[in-house]
Amino acid sequence: MATAPTNLEASVLSLIKHNGPNGMTLDDLVYESGLDKVTVSPRLRPLEQKGLISRDGKRVGRSGRKQTVWKVQ
């Protein structure tokens, strides 16, 4: 049985859902949430392990580096 997302995980999940089919990179999530990268980044893998989000390729993020695109399952 999968556990429910924590409050921070739920916030990150909500942002990714709201962005729709384009998905979001870590830079996008940090920019849109106003949270620090060290707060957002550790929430992605647990959400992936719970089957709530998945990786969908890579694209250049705001930092100019290629980053994983996260989408809602």
mmJSON file of the N, C-alpha and C atoms, coordinates in Angstrom:
{"data_MODEL":{"atom_site":{
"group_PDB":["ATOM","ATOM","ATOM","ATOM","ATOM","ATOM","ATOM","ATOM","ATOM","ATOM","ATOM","ATOM","ATOM","ATOM","ATOM","ATOM","ATOM","ATOM","ATOM","ATOM","ATOM","ATOM","ATOM","ATOM","ATOM","ATOM","ATOM","ATOM","ATOM","ATOM","ATOM","ATOM","ATOM","ATOM","ATOM","ATOM","ATOM","ATOM","ATOM","ATOM","ATOM","ATOM","ATOM","ATOM","ATOM","ATOM","ATOM","ATOM","ATOM","ATOM","ATOM","ATOM","ATOM","ATOM","ATOM","ATOM","ATOM","ATOM","ATOM","ATOM","ATOM","ATOM","ATOM","ATOM","ATOM","ATOM","ATOM","ATOM","ATOM","ATOM","ATOM","ATOM","ATOM","ATOM","ATOM","ATOM","ATOM","ATOM","ATOM","ATOM","ATOM","ATOM","ATOM","ATOM","ATOM","ATOM","ATOM","ATOM","ATOM","ATOM","ATOM","ATOM","ATOM","ATOM","ATOM","ATOM","ATOM","ATOM","ATOM","ATOM","ATOM","ATOM","ATOM","ATOM","ATOM","ATOM","ATOM","ATOM","ATOM","ATOM","ATOM","ATOM","ATOM","ATOM","ATOM","ATOM","ATOM","ATOM","ATOM","ATOM","ATOM","ATOM","ATOM","ATOM","ATOM","ATOM","ATOM","ATOM","ATOM","ATOM","ATOM","ATOM","ATOM","ATOM","ATOM","ATOM","ATOM","ATOM","ATOM","ATOM","ATOM","ATOM","ATOM","ATOM","ATOM","ATOM","ATOM","ATOM","ATOM","ATOM","ATOM","ATOM","ATOM","ATOM","ATOM","ATOM","ATOM","ATOM","ATOM","ATOM","ATOM","ATOM","ATOM","ATOM","ATOM","ATOM","ATOM","ATOM","ATOM","ATOM","ATOM","ATOM","ATOM","ATOM","ATOM","ATOM","ATOM","ATOM","ATOM","ATOM","ATOM","ATOM","ATOM","ATOM","ATOM","ATOM","ATOM","ATOM","ATOM","ATOM","ATOM","ATOM","ATOM","ATOM","ATOM","ATOM","ATOM","ATOM","ATOM","ATOM","ATOM","ATOM","ATOM","ATOM","ATOM","ATOM","ATOM","ATOM","ATOM","ATOM","ATOM","ATOM","ATOM","ATOM","ATOM","ATOM","ATOM","ATOM","ATOM"],
"id":[1,2,3,4,5,6,7,8,9,10,11,12,13,14,15,16,17,18,19,20,21,22,23,24,25,26,27,28,29,30,31,32,33,34,35,36,37,38,39,40,41,42,43,44,45,46,47,48,49,50,51,52,53,54,55,56,57,58,59,60,61,62,63,64,65,66,67,68,69,70,71,72,73,74,75,76,77,78,79,80,81,82,83,84,85,86,87,88,89,90,91,92,93,94,95,96,97,98,99,100,101,102,103,104,105,106,107,108,109,110,111,112,113,114,115,116,117,118,119,120,121,122,123,124,125,126,127,128,129,130,131,132,133,134,135,136,137,138,139,140,141,142,143,144,145,146,147,148,149,150,151,152,153,154,155,156,157,158,159,160,161,162,163,164,165,166,167,168,169,170,171,172,173,174,175,176,177,178,179,180,181,182,183,184,185,186,187,188,189,190,191,192,193,194,195,196,197,198,199,200,201,202,203,204,205,206,207,208,209,210,211,212,213,214,215,216,217,218,219],
"type_symbol":["N","C","C","N","C","C","N","C","C","N","C","C","N","C","C","N","C","C","N","C","C","N","C","C","N","C","C","N","C","C","N","C","C","N","C","C","N","C","C","N","C","C","N","C","C","N","C","C","N","C","C","N","C","C","N","C","C","N","C","C","N","C","C","N","C","C","N","C","C","N","C","C","N","C","C","N","C","C","N","C","C","N","C","C","N","C","C","N","C","C","N","C","C","N","C","C","N","C","C","N","C","C","N","C","C","N","C","C","N","C","C","N","C","C","N","C","C","N","C","C","N","C","C","N","C","C","N","C","C","N","C","C","N","C","C","N","C","C","N","C","C","N","C","C","N","C","C","N","C","C","N","C","C","N","C","C","N","C","C","N","C","C","N","C","C","N","C","C","N","C","C","N","C","C","N","C","C","N","C","C","N","C","C","N","C","C","N","C","C","N","C","C","N","C","C","N","C","C","N","C","C","N","C","C","N","C","C","N","C","C","N","C","C","N","C","C","N","C","C"],
"label_atom_id":["N","CA","C","N","CA","C","N","CA","C","N","CA","C","N","CA","C","N","CA","C","N","CA","C","N","CA","C","N","CA","C","N","CA","C","N","CA","C","N","CA","C","N","CA","C","N","CA","C","N","CA","C","N","CA","C","N","CA","C","N","CA","C","N","CA","C","N","CA","C","N","CA","C","N","CA","C","N","CA","C","N","CA","C","N","CA","C","N","CA","C","N","CA","C","N","CA","C","N","CA","C","N","CA","C","N","CA","C","N","CA","C","N","CA","C","N","CA","C","N","CA","C","N","CA","C","N","CA","C","N","CA","C","N","CA","C","N","CA","C","N","CA","C","N","CA","C","N","CA","C","N","CA","C","N","CA","C","N","CA","C","N","CA","C","N","CA","C","N","CA","C","N","CA","C","N","CA","C","N","CA","C","N","CA","C","N","CA","C","N","CA","C","N","CA","C","N","CA","C","N","CA","C","N","CA","C","N","CA","C","N","CA","C","N","CA","C","N","CA","C","N","CA","C","N","CA","C","N","CA","C","N","CA","C","N","CA","C","N","CA","C","N","CA","C","N","CA","C","N","CA","C","N","CA","C"],
"label_alt_id":[null,null,null,null,null,null,null,null,null,null,null,null,null,null,null,null,null,null,null,null,null,null,null,null,null,null,null,null,null,null,null,null,null,null,null,null,null,null,null,null,null,null,null,null,null,null,null,null,null,null,null,null,null,null,null,null,null,null,null,null,null,null,null,null,null,null,null,null,null,null,null,null,null,null,null,null,null,null,null,null,null,null,null,null,null,null,null,null,null,null,null,null,null,null,null,null,null,null,null,null,null,null,null,null,null,null,null,null,null,null,null,null,null,null,null,null,null,null,null,null,null,null,null,null,null,null,null,null,null,null,null,null,null,null,null,null,null,null,null,null,null,null,null,null,null,null,null,null,null,null,null,null,null,null,null,null,null,null,null,null,null,null,null,null,null,null,null,null,null,null,null,null,null,null,null,null,null,null,null,null,null,null,null,null,null,null,null,null,null,null,null,null,null,null,null,null,null,null,null,null,null,null,null,null,null,null,null,null,null,null,null,null,null,null,null,null,null,null,null],
"label_comp_id":["MET","MET","MET","ALA","ALA","ALA","THR","THR","THR","ALA","ALA","ALA","PRO","PRO","PRO","THR","THR","THR","ASN","ASN","ASN","LEU","LEU","LEU","GLU","GLU","GLU","ALA","ALA","ALA","SER","SER","SER","VAL","VAL","VAL","LEU","LEU","LEU","SER","SER","SER","LEU","LEU","LEU","ILE","ILE","ILE","LYS","LYS","LYS","HIS","HIS","HIS","ASN","ASN","ASN","GLY","GLY","GLY","PRO","PRO","PRO","ASN","ASN","ASN","GLY","GLY","GLY","MET","MET","MET","THR","THR","THR","LEU","LEU","LEU","ASP","ASP","ASP","ASP","ASP","ASP","LEU","LEU","LEU","VAL","VAL","VAL","TYR","TYR","TYR","GLU","GLU","GLU","SER","SER","SER","GLY","GLY","GLY","LEU","LEU","LEU","ASP","ASP","ASP","LYS","LYS","LYS","VAL","VAL","VAL","THR","THR","THR","VAL","VAL","VAL","SER","SER","SER","PRO","PRO","PRO","ARG","ARG","ARG","LEU","LEU","LEU","ARG","ARG","ARG","PRO","PRO","PRO","LEU","LEU","LEU","GLU","GLU","GLU","GLN","GLN","GLN","LYS","LYS","LYS","GLY","GLY","GLY","LEU","LEU","LEU","ILE","ILE","ILE","SER","SER","SER","ARG","ARG","ARG","ASP","ASP","ASP","GLY","GLY","GLY","LYS","LYS","LYS","ARG","ARG","ARG","VAL","VAL","VAL","GLY","GLY","GLY","ARG","ARG","ARG","SER","SER","SER","GLY","GLY","GLY","ARG","ARG","ARG","LYS","LYS","LYS","GLN","GLN","GLN","THR","THR","THR","VAL","VAL","VAL","TRP","TRP","TRP","LYS","LYS","LYS","VAL","VAL","VAL","GLN","GLN","GLN"],
"label_asym_id":["A","A","A","A","A","A","A","A","A","A","A","A","A","A","A","A","A","A","A","A","A","A","A","A","A","A","A","A","A","A","A","A","A","A","A","A","A","A","A","A","A","A","A","A","A","A","A","A","A","A","A","A","A","A","A","A","A","A","A","A","A","A","A","A","A","A","A","A","A","A","A","A","A","A","A","A","A","A","A","A","A","A","A","A","A","A","A","A","A","A","A","A","A","A","A","A","A","A","A","A","A","A","A","A","A","A","A","A","A","A","A","A","A","A","A","A","A","A","A","A","A","A","A","A","A","A","A","A","A","A","A","A","A","A","A","A","A","A","A","A","A","A","A","A","A","A","A","A","A","A","A","A","A","A","A","A","A","A","A","A","A","A","A","A","A","A","A","A","A","A","A","A","A","A","A","A","A","A","A","A","A","A","A","A","A","A","A","A","A","A","A","A","A","A","A","A","A","A","A","A","A","A","A","A","A","A","A","A","A","A","A","A","A","A","A","A","A","A","A"],
"label_entity_id":["1","1","1","1","1","1","1","1","1","1","1","1","1","1","1","1","1","1","1","1","1","1","1","1","1","1","1","1","1","1","1","1","1","1","1","1","1","1","1","1","1","1","1","1","1","1","1","1","1","1","1","1","1","1","1","1","1","1","1","1","1","1","1","1","1","1","1","1","1","1","1","1","1","1","1","1","1","1","1","1","1","1","1","1","1","1","1","1","1","1","1","1","1","1","1","1","1","1","1","1","1","1","1","1","1","1","1","1","1","1","1","1","1","1","1","1","1","1","1","1","1","1","1","1","1","1","1","1","1","1","1","1","1","1","1","1","1","1","1","1","1","1","1","1","1","1","1","1","1","1","1","1","1","1","1","1","1","1","1","1","1","1","1","1","1","1","1","1","1","1","1","1","1","1","1","1","1","1","1","1","1","1","1","1","1","1","1","1","1","1","1","1","1","1","1","1","1","1","1","1","1","1","1","1","1","1","1","1","1","1","1","1","1","1","1","1","1","1","1"],
"label_seq_id":[1,1,1,2,2,2,3,3,3,4,4,4,5,5,5,6,6,6,7,7,7,8,8,8,9,9,9,10,10,10,11,11,11,12,12,12,13,13,13,14,14,14,15,15,15,16,16,16,17,17,17,18,18,18,19,19,19,20,20,20,21,21,21,22,22,22,23,23,23,24,24,24,25,25,25,26,26,26,27,27,27,28,28,28,29,29,29,30,30,30,31,31,31,32,32,32,33,33,33,34,34,34,35,35,35,36,36,36,37,37,37,38,38,38,39,39,39,40,40,40,41,41,41,42,42,42,43,43,43,44,44,44,45,45,45,46,46,46,47,47,47,48,48,48,49,49,49,50,50,50,51,51,51,52,52,52,53,53,53,54,54,54,55,55,55,56,56,56,57,57,57,58,58,58,59,59,59,60,60,60,61,61,61,62,62,62,63,63,63,64,64,64,65,65,65,66,66,66,67,67,67,68,68,68,69,69,69,70,70,70,71,71,71,72,72,72,73,73,73],
"pdbx_PDB_ins_code":[null,null,null,null,null,null,null,null,null,null,null,null,null,null,null,null,null,null,null,null,null,null,null,null,null,null,null,null,null,null,null,null,null,null,null,null,null,null,null,null,null,null,null,null,null,null,null,null,null,null,null,null,null,null,null,null,null,null,null,null,null,null,null,null,null,null,null,null,null,null,null,null,null,null,null,null,null,null,null,null,null,null,null,null,null,null,null,null,null,null,null,null,null,null,null,null,null,null,null,null,null,null,null,null,null,null,null,null,null,null,null,null,null,null,null,null,null,null,null,null,null,null,null,null,null,null,null,null,null,null,null,null,null,null,null,null,null,null,null,null,null,null,null,null,null,null,null,null,null,null,null,null,null,null,null,null,null,null,null,null,null,null,null,null,null,null,null,null,null,null,null,null,null,null,null,null,null,null,null,null,null,null,null,null,null,null,null,null,null,null,null,null,null,null,null,null,null,null,null,null,null,null,null,null,null,null,null,null,null,null,null,null,null,null,null,null,null,null,null],
"Cartn_x":[0.846,0.0,0.892,0.667,1.458,1.035,2.009,1.701,1.304,0.547,0.107,1.285,1.249,2.344,2.353,3.541,3.661,3.16,3.079,2.606,3.479,4.797,5.684,5.574,5.467,5.285,3.983,2.937,1.642,1.733,2.503,2.684,3.406,4.459,5.217,4.329,3.608,2.703,1.649,1.105,0.094,0.647,1.862,2.488,2.676,3.132,3.35,2.011,0.979,-0.359,-0.865,-0.704,-1.204,-0.53,0.709,1.436,1.01,0.313,-0.248,0.749,0.487,1.264,2.711,3.043,4.423,5.38,4.874,5.729,6.566,7.407,8.235,9.616,10.609,11.969,12.128,13.23,13.509,13.568,14.224,14.288,12.893,12.005,10.628,9.937,10.101,9.46,9.963,11.264,11.849,11.319,11.295,10.827,9.345,8.519,7.073,6.672,7.391,7.021,7.592,8.732,9.411,10.209,10.266,11.022,12.452,13.338,14.727,14.846,15.865,16.153,16.325,16.969,17.206,15.923,14.867,13.562,12.764,12.83,12.036,12.632,13.917,14.573,14.331,14.436,14.239,12.802,11.868,10.464,10.169,11.026,10.732,10.841,11.899,12.064,10.968,10.628,9.522,8.204,7.941,6.726,6.79,7.978,8.161,7.978,8.55,8.435,7.0,6.213,4.794,3.936,4.564,3.83,2.986,3.287,2.486,3.036,4.353,4.976,5.948,6.325,7.31,8.209,9.356,10.32,9.867,9.989,9.582,10.625,11.796,12.864,13.569,14.264,15.016,14.822,14.993,15.025,15.89,16.289,17.123,16.27,16.751,16.047,16.491,15.973,16.299,17.784,18.45,19.873,20.748,20.115,20.866,21.382,21.094,21.518,20.329,20.618,19.552,19.079,17.772,17.176,16.05,15.787,14.677,13.364,12.459,11.092,10.22,9.493,8.612,7.177,6.412,4.997,4.192,2.92,2.01,1.659,1.59,1.236,-0.188],
"Cartn_y":[-1.181,0.0,1.244,2.157,3.391,4.357,5.068,6.061,7.367,8.16,9.454,10.42,11.371,12.346,13.244,13.674,14.639,15.993,16.97,18.302,18.907,18.825,19.37,18.585,17.27,16.456,16.839,17.051,17.426,18.775,19.7,21.002,20.863,20.062,19.835,19.12,18.115,17.376,18.299,19.17,20.119,21.039,21.52,22.369,21.62,20.387,19.598,19.335,19.002,18.777,20.033,21.156,22.432,22.8,22.406,22.735,21.864,20.782,19.957,19.148,18.981,18.056,18.482,19.735,20.184,19.654,19.278,18.839,19.997,19.703,20.741,20.201,21.054,20.733,21.192,20.806,21.261,22.786,23.402,24.869,25.48,24.886,25.379,25.3,24.167,23.961,24.949,25.176,26.129,27.534,27.922,29.252,29.443,28.48,28.605,28.504,27.693,27.484,28.542,29.126,30.062,29.353,28.029,27.247,27.068,26.711,26.443,25.111,25.011,23.775,22.601,22.844,21.766,21.332,22.113,21.733,20.955,21.384,20.768,19.444,19.43,18.269,16.955,16.934,15.66,15.136,15.908,15.464,14.684,14.831,14.237,12.71,12.188,10.725,10.0,10.455,9.788,9.828,10.945,11.026,10.036,9.883,8.913,7.485,7.202,5.867,5.522,6.525,6.316,6.206,6.381,6.255,7.466,8.602,9.807,10.679,10.621,11.362,10.435,10.835,10.049,10.987,10.45,11.2,11.147,12.281,12.335,13.099,12.506,13.112,14.233,15.04,16.169,17.382,18.552,19.798,20.787,21.838,22.846,23.634,23.702,24.444,25.889,26.628,28.048,28.267,27.255,27.365,27.184,26.779,26.545,25.12,24.288,22.885,21.983,20.828,19.863,19.289,19.217,18.695,17.736,16.825,15.896,16.664,16.25,16.799,15.828,16.353,15.544,15.797,14.703,14.797,13.931,14.28,13.487,12.228,11.109,9.815,9.833],
"Cartn_z":[0.0,0.0,0.0,-0.919,-1.009,0.084,0.594,1.613,0.943,1.655,1.132,1.095,0.17,0.115,1.353,1.759,2.854,2.361,3.247,2.851,1.754,1.905,0.872,-0.427,-0.323,-1.521,-2.219,-1.44,-2.013,-2.721,-2.177,-2.816,-4.149,-4.176,-5.401,-6.426,-5.993,-6.873,-7.473,-6.662,-7.13,-8.222,-8.041,-9.057,-10.371,-10.283,-11.497,-12.185,-11.402,-11.963,-12.654,-11.994,-12.509,-13.831,-14.012,-15.234,-16.415,-16.143,-17.199,-17.993,-19.299,-20.124,-20.387,-20.104,-20.318,-19.27,-18.118,-17.034,-16.502,-15.542,-14.919,-14.6,-14.742,-14.325,-12.875,-12.269,-10.911,-10.865,-11.847,-11.88,-11.935,-12.755,-12.849,-11.491,-10.831,-9.535,-8.492,-8.477,-7.527,-7.8,-9.061,-9.449,-9.099,-9.462,-9.251,-7.778,-7.019,-5.614,-4.685,-5.093,-4.196,-3.109,-3.179,-2.205,-2.688,-1.773,-2.117,-2.851,-3.672,-4.405,-3.442,-2.302,-1.331,-0.63,-0.756,-0.213,-1.251,-2.502,-3.565,-4.039,-4.305,-4.909,-4.154,-2.821,-2.112,-2.147,-2.664,-2.724,-4.007,-5.019,-6.322,-6.327,-5.795,-5.813,-5.019,-3.802,-3.092,-3.872,-4.547,-5.358,-6.518,-7.086,-8.16,-7.629,-6.471,-5.885,-5.518,-5.195,-4.873,-6.133,-7.296,-8.545,-8.901,-8.291,-8.524,-9.642,-9.864,-10.961,-11.681,-12.883,-13.633,-14.418,-14.81,-15.617,-17.071,-17.747,-19.149,-19.955,-20.069,-20.841,-20.104,-20.883,-20.325,-21.211,-20.623,-21.379,-20.608,-21.277,-20.647,-19.655,-18.426,-17.386,-17.348,-16.407,-16.257,-15.992,-15.44,-15.132,-16.378,-17.496,-18.719,-18.858,-17.894,-17.927,-18.22,-18.821,-19.064,-17.735,-17.6,-16.379,-16.718,-15.806,-15.953,-15.948,-16.822,-16.834,-16.058,-15.085,-14.244,-14.644,-14.787,-15.131,-14.185,-14.04,-13.225,-13.988,-13.278,-13.894,-14.381],
"occupancy":[1.0,1.0,1.0,1.0,1.0,1.0,1.0,1.0,1.0,1.0,1.0,1.0,1.0,1.0,1.0,1.0,1.0,1.0,1.0,1.0,1.0,1.0,1.0,1.0,1.0,1.0,1.0,1.0,1.0,1.0,1.0,1.0,1.0,1.0,1.0,1.0,1.0,1.0,1.0,1.0,1.0,1.0,1.0,1.0,1.0,1.0,1.0,1.0,1.0,1.0,1.0,1.0,1.0,1.0,1.0,1.0,1.0,1.0,1.0,1.0,1.0,1.0,1.0,1.0,1.0,1.0,1.0,1.0,1.0,1.0,1.0,1.0,1.0,1.0,1.0,1.0,1.0,1.0,1.0,1.0,1.0,1.0,1.0,1.0,1.0,1.0,1.0,1.0,1.0,1.0,1.0,1.0,1.0,1.0,1.0,1.0,1.0,1.0,1.0,1.0,1.0,1.0,1.0,1.0,1.0,1.0,1.0,1.0,1.0,1.0,1.0,1.0,1.0,1.0,1.0,1.0,1.0,1.0,1.0,1.0,1.0,1.0,1.0,1.0,1.0,1.0,1.0,1.0,1.0,1.0,1.0,1.0,1.0,1.0,1.0,1.0,1.0,1.0,1.0,1.0,1.0,1.0,1.0,1.0,1.0,1.0,1.0,1.0,1.0,1.0,1.0,1.0,1.0,1.0,1.0,1.0,1.0,1.0,1.0,1.0,1.0,1.0,1.0,1.0,1.0,1.0,1.0,1.0,1.0,1.0,1.0,1.0,1.0,1.0,1.0,1.0,1.0,1.0,1.0,1.0,1.0,1.0,1.0,1.0,1.0,1.0,1.0,1.0,1.0,1.0,1.0,1.0,1.0,1.0,1.0,1.0,1.0,1.0,1.0,1.0,1.0,1.0,1.0,1.0,1.0,1.0,1.0,1.0,1.0,1.0,1.0,1.0,1.0,1.0,1.0,1.0,1.0,1.0,1.0],
"B_iso_or_equiv":[0.0,0.0,0.0,0.0,0.0,0.0,0.0,0.0,0.0,0.0,0.0,0.0,0.0,0.0,0.0,0.0,0.0,0.0,0.0,0.0,0.0,0.0,0.0,0.0,0.0,0.0,0.0,0.0,0.0,0.0,0.0,0.0,0.0,0.0,0.0,0.0,0.0,0.0,0.0,0.0,0.0,0.0,0.0,0.0,0.0,0.0,0.0,0.0,0.0,0.0,0.0,0.0,0.0,0.0,0.0,0.0,0.0,0.0,0.0,0.0,0.0,0.0,0.0,0.0,0.0,0.0,0.0,0.0,0.0,0.0,0.0,0.0,0.0,0.0,0.0,0.0,0.0,0.0,0.0,0.0,0.0,0.0,0.0,0.0,0.0,0.0,0.0,0.0,0.0,0.0,0.0,0.0,0.0,0.0,0.0,0.0,0.0,0.0,0.0,0.0,0.0,0.0,0.0,0.0,0.0,0.0,0.0,0.0,0.0,0.0,0.0,0.0,0.0,0.0,0.0,0.0,0.0,0.0,0.0,0.0,0.0,0.0,0.0,0.0,0.0,0.0,0.0,0.0,0.0,0.0,0.0,0.0,0.0,0.0,0.0,0.0,0.0,0.0,0.0,0.0,0.0,0.0,0.0,0.0,0.0,0.0,0.0,0.0,0.0,0.0,0.0,0.0,0.0,0.0,0.0,0.0,0.0,0.0,0.0,0.0,0.0,0.0,0.0,0.0,0.0,0.0,0.0,0.0,0.0,0.0,0.0,0.0,0.0,0.0,0.0,0.0,0.0,0.0,0.0,0.0,0.0,0.0,0.0,0.0,0.0,0.0,0.0,0.0,0.0,0.0,0.0,0.0,0.0,0.0,0.0,0.0,0.0,0.0,0.0,0.0,0.0,0.0,0.0,0.0,0.0,0.0,0.0,0.0,0.0,0.0,0.0,0.0,0.0,0.0,0.0,0.0,0.0,0.0,0.0],
"pdbx_formal_charge":[null,null,null,null,null,null,null,null,null,null,null,null,null,null,null,null,null,null,null,null,null,null,null,null,null,null,null,null,null,null,null,null,null,null,null,null,null,null,null,null,null,null,null,null,null,null,null,null,null,null,null,null,null,null,null,null,null,null,null,null,null,null,null,null,null,null,null,null,null,null,null,null,null,null,null,null,null,null,null,null,null,null,null,null,null,null,null,null,null,null,null,null,null,null,null,null,null,null,null,null,null,null,null,null,null,null,null,null,null,null,null,null,null,null,null,null,null,null,null,null,null,null,null,null,null,null,null,null,null,null,null,null,null,null,null,null,null,null,null,null,null,null,null,null,null,null,null,null,null,null,null,null,null,null,null,null,null,null,null,null,null,null,null,null,null,null,null,null,null,null,null,null,null,null,null,null,null,null,null,null,null,null,null,null,null,null,null,null,null,null,null,null,null,null,null,null,null,null,null,null,null,null,null,null,null,null,null,null,null,null,null,null,null,null,null,null,null,null,null],
"auth_seq_id":[1,1,1,2,2,2,3,3,3,4,4,4,5,5,5,6,6,6,7,7,7,8,8,8,9,9,9,10,10,10,11,11,11,12,12,12,13,13,13,14,14,14,15,15,15,16,16,16,17,17,17,18,18,18,19,19,19,20,20,20,21,21,21,22,22,22,23,23,23,24,24,24,25,25,25,26,26,26,27,27,27,28,28,28,29,29,29,30,30,30,31,31,31,32,32,32,33,33,33,34,34,34,35,35,35,36,36,36,37,37,37,38,38,38,39,39,39,40,40,40,41,41,41,42,42,42,43,43,43,44,44,44,45,45,45,46,46,46,47,47,47,48,48,48,49,49,49,50,50,50,51,51,51,52,52,52,53,53,53,54,54,54,55,55,55,56,56,56,57,57,57,58,58,58,59,59,59,60,60,60,61,61,61,62,62,62,63,63,63,64,64,64,65,65,65,66,66,66,67,67,67,68,68,68,69,69,69,70,70,70,71,71,71,72,72,72,73,73,73],
"auth_comp_id":["MET","MET","MET","ALA","ALA","ALA","THR","THR","THR","ALA","ALA","ALA","PRO","PRO","PRO","THR","THR","THR","ASN","ASN","ASN","LEU","LEU","LEU","GLU","GLU","GLU","ALA","ALA","ALA","SER","SER","SER","VAL","VAL","VAL","LEU","LEU","LEU","SER","SER","SER","LEU","LEU","LEU","ILE","ILE","ILE","LYS","LYS","LYS","HIS","HIS","HIS","ASN","ASN","ASN","GLY","GLY","GLY","PRO","PRO","PRO","ASN","ASN","ASN","GLY","GLY","GLY","MET","MET","MET","THR","THR","THR","LEU","LEU","LEU","ASP","ASP","ASP","ASP","ASP","ASP","LEU","LEU","LEU","VAL","VAL","VAL","TYR","TYR","TYR","GLU","GLU","GLU","SER","SER","SER","GLY","GLY","GLY","LEU","LEU","LEU","ASP","ASP","ASP","LYS","LYS","LYS","VAL","VAL","VAL","THR","THR","THR","VAL","VAL","VAL","SER","SER","SER","PRO","PRO","PRO","ARG","ARG","ARG","LEU","LEU","LEU","ARG","ARG","ARG","PRO","PRO","PRO","LEU","LEU","LEU","GLU","GLU","GLU","GLN","GLN","GLN","LYS","LYS","LYS","GLY","GLY","GLY","LEU","LEU","LEU","ILE","ILE","ILE","SER","SER","SER","ARG","ARG","ARG","ASP","ASP","ASP","GLY","GLY","GLY","LYS","LYS","LYS","ARG","ARG","ARG","VAL","VAL","VAL","GLY","GLY","GLY","ARG","ARG","ARG","SER","SER","SER","GLY","GLY","GLY","ARG","ARG","ARG","LYS","LYS","LYS","GLN","GLN","GLN","THR","THR","THR","VAL","VAL","VAL","TRP","TRP","TRP","LYS","LYS","LYS","VAL","VAL","VAL","GLN","GLN","GLN"],
"auth_asym_id":["A","A","A","A","A","A","A","A","A","A","A","A","A","A","A","A","A","A","A","A","A","A","A","A","A","A","A","A","A","A","A","A","A","A","A","A","A","A","A","A","A","A","A","A","A","A","A","A","A","A","A","A","A","A","A","A","A","A","A","A","A","A","A","A","A","A","A","A","A","A","A","A","A","A","A","A","A","A","A","A","A","A","A","A","A","A","A","A","A","A","A","A","A","A","A","A","A","A","A","A","A","A","A","A","A","A","A","A","A","A","A","A","A","A","A","A","A","A","A","A","A","A","A","A","A","A","A","A","A","A","A","A","A","A","A","A","A","A","A","A","A","A","A","A","A","A","A","A","A","A","A","A","A","A","A","A","A","A","A","A","A","A","A","A","A","A","A","A","A","A","A","A","A","A","A","A","A","A","A","A","A","A","A","A","A","A","A","A","A","A","A","A","A","A","A","A","A","A","A","A","A","A","A","A","A","A","A","A","A","A","A","A","A","A","A","A","A","A","A"],
"auth_atom_id":["N","CA","C","N","CA","C","N","CA","C","N","CA","C","N","CA","C","N","CA","C","N","CA","C","N","CA","C","N","CA","C","N","CA","C","N","CA","C","N","CA","C","N","CA","C","N","CA","C","N","CA","C","N","CA","C","N","CA","C","N","CA","C","N","CA","C","N","CA","C","N","CA","C","N","CA","C","N","CA","C","N","CA","C","N","CA","C","N","CA","C","N","CA","C","N","CA","C","N","CA","C","N","CA","C","N","CA","C","N","CA","C","N","CA","C","N","CA","C","N","CA","C","N","CA","C","N","CA","C","N","CA","C","N","CA","C","N","CA","C","N","CA","C","N","CA","C","N","CA","C","N","CA","C","N","CA","C","N","CA","C","N","CA","C","N","CA","C","N","CA","C","N","CA","C","N","CA","C","N","CA","C","N","CA","C","N","CA","C","N","CA","C","N","CA","C","N","CA","C","N","CA","C","N","CA","C","N","CA","C","N","CA","C","N","CA","C","N","CA","C","N","CA","C","N","CA","C","N","CA","C","N","CA","C","N","CA","C","N","CA","C","N","CA","C","N","CA","C","N","CA","C","N","CA","C"],
"pdbx_PDB_model_num":[1,1,1,1,1,1,1,1,1,1,1,1,1,1,1,1,1,1,1,1,1,1,1,1,1,1,1,1,1,1,1,1,1,1,1,1,1,1,1,1,1,1,1,1,1,1,1,1,1,1,1,1,1,1,1,1,1,1,1,1,1,1,1,1,1,1,1,1,1,1,1,1,1,1,1,1,1,1,1,1,1,1,1,1,1,1,1,1,1,1,1,1,1,1,1,1,1,1,1,1,1,1,1,1,1,1,1,1,1,1,1,1,1,1,1,1,1,1,1,1,1,1,1,1,1,1,1,1,1,1,1,1,1,1,1,1,1,1,1,1,1,1,1,1,1,1,1,1,1,1,1,1,1,1,1,1,1,1,1,1,1,1,1,1,1,1,1,1,1,1,1,1,1,1,1,1,1,1,1,1,1,1,1,1,1,1,1,1,1,1,1,1,1,1,1,1,1,1,1,1,1,1,1,1,1,1,1,1,1,1,1,1,1,1,1,1,1,1,1]
}}}
